[in-house]
């Protein structure tokens, strides 16, 4: 059995735009990915609302993706594939980050995955670096407006080019989520059930190709 670790933020967690609650497992993308891959794989969901790449949130510092990464990898080893989709929360105004800086933060996480797993489990997993979906054009009417402003839209559109370059530098697999999915019109951030389904189907193709 191959272990697939999905490491991400609220869209990996399965945040429901309309209610703020959580989609059931059969709707959120890691759960659907498990159903598509079948019994030869174990898909582990590690999504946390508000998780960043490498930055401490001033209100909730425990959402730093770097701090939790090593314990997470150690808890679930041996890990064969890591699907990492982080960066959307780094677009918050409080961080003042460019798309390139955010992608470089994701690259630092890739470095940690590679060095830590090589030491702790004896081999490096396949790493799929996912460029997150765009921020929706209706962000001004989103309940998250104030944390995210209009400039986050354009920076999110720069993600694919930046993440592709980092993936090439780090020798991992690049996946552009924005090519296939777009956030809900309700909050311009979180995925619809259809978005989760499409993301699972496309990532399944990538995983099986490995």
N, C-alpha and C positions, 0 to 999 in steps of 0.2 A: 504494500500500500504506500502510495506517495502522499506526503504531507504538503499541503498548500496553505501558506499563511497569508491572510489578507490583512494588511496593516494600513489603517487609514483613519479618517475622521468621521463626521456625522453621516456622510453618504455611504461609508462602509458599515456604520452602525445601523443605518436604516431609518433616519429621522423622517417623520411624516410632515410634509410642509403645512398641511391644514391644521394639525393638532399638536405638533411638537412631541408626539408619542413615537413609538417604534413600530415599523412594519413587521409583520410576522416573518418568520424565517423563510417561508416559501416564496415571499415577495422580494425581500432584500437580496442584493446581488450575490453575496457569498453563499447564501442558502440555495439560491437557484443554480449557482455554479456547481455546488455539491450534487444536486439532482442531475445536472447535465453530464457531469464527469463520471458519476456512478461509484460503485463500491471499490474501485481500484485506487481511489483517492480519498483523503480526509481533508476537508476544507475547514480551516480554523478562522473564526471571525474575531478580529481584533480592531474594532472601530470604536473611537471615542469622540463624542461631540466636542468640537472646539480644538481638537488636537492640531498642533503646529508641526513644522519640521524640526527646528532646533531652537525655538525661541520660547522664553517663559512668558505666558500671558500675565499681565500685571494684576489681574484679579484672581486667576486660577492657574498658578504656575505649574501645577501638577499635570497640565495638559501638553507639556513639552514632549514631542515625539522622540527626541533623542534620549531623554532620561529613562523612558520605559522600554526602549528597544532591546537592550541586552537582556534584561530579565525576561522579556517576552520570548526572545529567541531561545533562551536557556530552558524556559518552562516547556516549550513545545518541541525541542530537538528530539530526533533529527528532523530538520526541515529541508524539504527538497526544492520547493519553489516559494518565492516570496513575491506577492503582488502588492506593491506599495503605491497608494494614491493619497498623497498629502501635498499641501501647498495653498489650498483655498483660504484657510484661516490666516495664513501669513499675509493675505491681501488686506486684512483689517487696517484701518487708518492708524491705529496705535503703533504699528510696527514700521511704517514708512519704508517698505521694501519694494524694490524693483522686481520684475518677473525673473530677471537673470539671477538676482540674489536669492530669490526663493528657490529656483531650480538648483542653485549651488548648495543650498541647505539640504535639499533632497539628496544631492550627490554625496554630502557628508554622511547621510544615513546609509547610503549604499556602501560607502567605505567601511562603516561599522559592521554592517551585515557580513561583508566579505571577510574582514579580519577576525571578527568574533566567532563566526561559524567555523572558519578554518581551524581555529584553536580548540573550540569546544566540541565540535562534532566530527572534525577530521576532513571535512570537505565543504565547499562553498555551494550554496543552492543557486539555482537559476533565479535571476532577479528580473521581474517585469516592472519597469518604472513607468507608472501611469501619469500622464499629463492630465490634470483634473479638468472637469467641464468648465465652460465659461460661466462668469457671473451674468445673470440675466439682465436684460436692458430695463426691466422694471424695478431695479433695486431701490429706487427712491420711494416706492410704495411698499417696500418689504418691511416686516417687523424687525428686520436686522439692520435697517438703515440707521446710520449713526455709528455702528461698528464698521460697516462697509459704505463707501461713498461711490459716486459715479465713476471716479477714476479707476476703481477696481475692475470695471468692465474691460477697459482697454488693456490693462495689465494682464488680465486673465486670458485675453486673446493672444498675448505674446508667449503664453506658456508652451505651446507645442514646439516652437522653434528652440526655445531655451532648454526644455526638457530633452528634446531630441539630441541636442549637442552634449548635454551632460551624460545621457545614456551612452553615447558614442565614446566619450572620454573614459567612462567607468566600465565599459565592456558589458553592459547589460542590455536587456530587451526594451525597446521603446514602444509605448502604446498611447495613442492620442484619443482619450475618451471623448473630447469635444467633436471629433469627426462623426460620432454616432449618436450622442445624447446631448440634451439641453435641459437646464433645470426647470422646475415647475414655475408657472406664472404666479403662483401664490406668494412665493418668497424670493424667487430669483436665485436660489442657492441649492435647494435640495431636489433630489430626483423623484420623478413620478414612478409608479409601479412599472409603467412601460419602459422608462429609462433604466430601471434596475434589470428588467428582463433582457433588454438589448445589450447592456453592458456584460451581463453574465454570458450571453450567447457568444459575443465577440471574444471575450477573454477565454472562454472554453476552447475556441478555435486555436488561440495562441498556446494555451497549456497543452493541448493535445499534439500540437506541432513539435513540442519539445521532446 
